Structure formats: C-alpha cells, structure tokens
Amino acid sequence: MCDIEKMFHQFHVRNSDQDYLRFLWWKKGDLSAQPQEYRMRVHIFGAASSPGCANYGLKHLATEHKDLYPVGSQFIMKDFYVDDGITSTDGSDKAIQLAEEARRLCALGGLRLHKFVSNDRAVLESIPSSERVADIKDLDLTFDNIPSERALGIQWHIKSDCLKFNINLKDQPATRRGILSTVASLYDPLGFVAPFLLIGKGVLQEICRHGTGWDDPLTNELRPRWERWKKDLTNLERINIPRSYAPTGFGKVTKRELHHFSDASTTGYGQCSYLRLRNERGDSHCALIMAKSRVAPTKVTTIPRLELTAAVISVKTSNVLKKELGCADIEEYFWTDSKVILGYINNEARRFHTFVANHIQKIHLNTTQEQWRYVPTKKEKEKTKRRWRHIQYLVEQFWSRWRKEYLSNIVLRQRWHTPKRNLQLGDIVMMKDEGLPRNEWRLARVVQATKNRDGLVRRVKICLGDNKLGKNGERLTKQSVLERPVQKLVLFLHGD
C-alpha cells in the first residue's frame, strides 16, 4: 500500500483555465487593507474537478510508459483510488518489482510515491526508509511493534494480516439527525457487517415513516431498539476478517468458483458472495468477498418482488467482482430459496408485468438458467405459512374494501339491500381515520344533508369543533365545515 505525495498540487492548470481558480488574499490577515487577487496554477483540494483531472493525468502517465514499466503501469491503471494505491501479489519478489517500477514510473512524471507499507519484511527492506509510512521508518521491522494502518477507510492490522473495524463514536443525541450521523459513520464498503448495519437502517426508516422531525426525540417504542444496536457497535472491534482469500499454506489454487446467495423478507433484502477455492490436494476453502443489504421500501411490496430485487443485486455484484478479480471466465452459481424466482427465470413464454419483466431481462442478459440453483432452508415451512397468512390478509382486505367502498355505490336492488336510515340534519357522527384507533376518531355534527334522485343521501356537510364557550359567551375553538361521503362517517347519535 502506498500514497502519492500532494497529488493534486502536482498537476498544473492551463493558463486559460486559471481564472476559474481566482481568490482574494489579505496580507498578514489585515481585512482592512486592500485585498490582492491571485490565481492558483495547480489543482487544489476541495475543487470538484481536481480528482478527475489528477486521476486522468496519472492514468495518462501510466499509459505512456507501459512498455518501459509494465508491472508498475498495470498497478497504477487498476489498483489506484485517487492518490492511494493498494494491491496484493503472489510473492515478495513480485511485490518488490512492482514497488520499484511504480516508484520509477511516477518519478518520470514528477510524482513522489511514498508511505509504503507491507506485511512482508523483505518488501519493506527493499524500499528506502524515507519512502515508508511514518510509523515504521525507524522500526526494526520485526513486526512485533508495527501498528495498524488504514486501508481505504478500513483498519488493516499488519501483524495478523486481518481487517478490523475501529469504532470511534461521537456523542450524538437520540434524534433523527443524530441517528443518521451514527449509522452513516460506520464505513463498510465490502458489507462485512451488512446484517448488523441493516438493523440500524431499519430504526432510521421507522423514524422517517412516523414523520419524526430532524431534532425531535426518539419515541419510547424505538428507543430500546436503538440503544441495543448502539451498545453492540463496540463488539464490531472483535471481528477479524482475513485479508487473504486463501489461508496460509493452502498451496496452489487449481479451481475458483463464485457463489452468490440472495434473500429477502418484509424488513429488508440483500445478498452475499463467496469465493470457493480448491487446491491440488483436493481441499476447499470459502471466503466472503462482498455483501449488500437494503431495507425494504416503505411502500408495501410483495416478498417475490423483493426476492427478485435481491437476485438482480447478486447479478450486479457478480459483474463487479469478475472485473475486479480479473476472472471473466470463472464458474459462478446463484442461490435462492424462492421457487417463485426460479420460475420467473426459467419461464420464457409468459409475459410478465413491467417490474418483473425488466428485472428478469437483467438476469437473462448476464446469467444462464443453469447457473441458478435452489437452496432449501429450515424455515421454509414457516415462511410459507407467513406468506399464506399475508395472502389471506390481502384477500380479506380486498373483499372488505369492495363491500364498503364499491358495493354501496352500485345500483340499488331491494332484494340485496337492507334500507338504512339516511343521515339527517343534527346527527352526531364519527369521522373514520385508518391511521387512528376508533376511540380517537373525531366527532362532528351534520349541518346539511341533500338527497339524490334515488332518495339516498351520499354526501353531507359536517361541522367540526366543540360547543365550549368562554366566560363572556365567546366560542373558544373555531368551527370548520367539511364535506364528506357517508362511507367515511359512522352514525353516533341520532339528531332527533
């Protein structure tokens, strides 16, 4: 791992573009004096254009000298993220050659490649001490006292060659703003703790669903969940993820496979990808490469659609991994516990709805039917029961709404319909509100009821507000008149 010193300042700006980087300067900080006007001749930190321009210049330098330094050029072209370079090799000899070529190539462009760190002693000894990371310049390289190093936001423990999480939480209030800051501060680009992070995202989603303000305190219902999740954050520091996919002494790898698993529930969906290695002795080893998790949409979505979305995420992750691992022809398998999804993928004759059709097309363009496999789970029966109960609930809701909202509006037939009393002037009614318990529905009084041609009253005007009067006889609350359909009202007291 290495770094380019002051990368942005190493790339100059054309004279015609320097006017975009003008700034005012008050000598010795005296704001009462006349300011002087300057222009930056190099790219600056904070400008939106700087990363793109500097990255283009670095890649151009590597392309120009790829024949002279092929290994170093390949390293700069593929394994650099802005000014940070990080890669892994099969042995120390290759790593030494890579570091040497990369340093010489960057020097041709006036760039200094420094802050080198490696978990191999021979590699560090081949690099001048001035070009090593500051913490190990004066060490004896015994690896007993080499500290940890941050690798693109993740803590790399060099001695054990493991990736760890360093949790340094700020004291944030239990509000929507504070919870968002805490959840977003957990940097996990590869999804090693995706299931844990999903719980925190779920709490944040519940806050948004309830319409809580940014600085409003957390409700008593969600506070225990949040406190438990926040308390468990410190346990993430105990997690050690081996940096190398193959364990020490595994030997030569003869076969590689990628296995992608996807699943979904009513609360969220996600996927995880594993690399399965096989050596000459026939031994196998599996390593987690990447995982992703998402909270389910606030809008009610069926489980099969969420399962299908998770399957598409597996396909997208597959494309990323094949490109980054450089294994375009690697064997791949996609696993799901949903027979509905497998039916979608294997059905080429039926036309689906737009949502399903678009997702199935993405799957067909990147995978084959033979790559998709079914993995049974122990809780499959429980999931089937839950889905059946959910279907029954939807059916009951459908017939209930059809009876209340549609059936009452069709043509009146006496043999089907039992006549009910029309709402009249002075009746006391309750206003239906699906978001509130029935004992909290508001009371109102009918102030106007008009019959249609068939003699039925379908819409009435109601008056909200109580009849409380002040000491001088004035009304304390303002009354409002609304027009509502009778289906949204419940007769409470007769006006007569």
Secondary structure, 3 states (H helix, E strand, C coil): CEEECCCHHHCECCHHHHHHHEEEECHHHCCCCCCEEEECCECCCCCCCHHHHHHHHHHHHHHHCCCCCHHHHHHHHHCEECCEECCCCCCHHHHHHHHHHHHHHHHHCCCCEECECCCCHHHHHCCCHHHECHHHCCCCCCCCCCCCEEECCEEEECCCCEEECCCCCCCCCCEHHHHHHHHHCCCCCCCCCHHHHHHHHHHHHHHHHCCCCCCCECCCCCHHHHHHHHHHHHHHHHCCEECCCCCCCCCCEEEEEEEEEEEECCCEEEEEEEEEEEECCCCEEEEEEEEEEEECCCCCCCHHHHHHHHHHHHHHHHHHHHHHHCCCCCEEEEEECCHHHHHHHHCCCCCCCHHHHHHHHHHHHHCCHHHEEECCCCCHHHHHHHHHHHHHHHHHHHHHHHHHHHHHHCCCCCCCCCCCCCCCCCCEEEECCCCCCHHHCCEEEEEEEEECCCCCEEEEEEEECCCCECCCCCECCCCEEEEEEHHHEEEEECCC
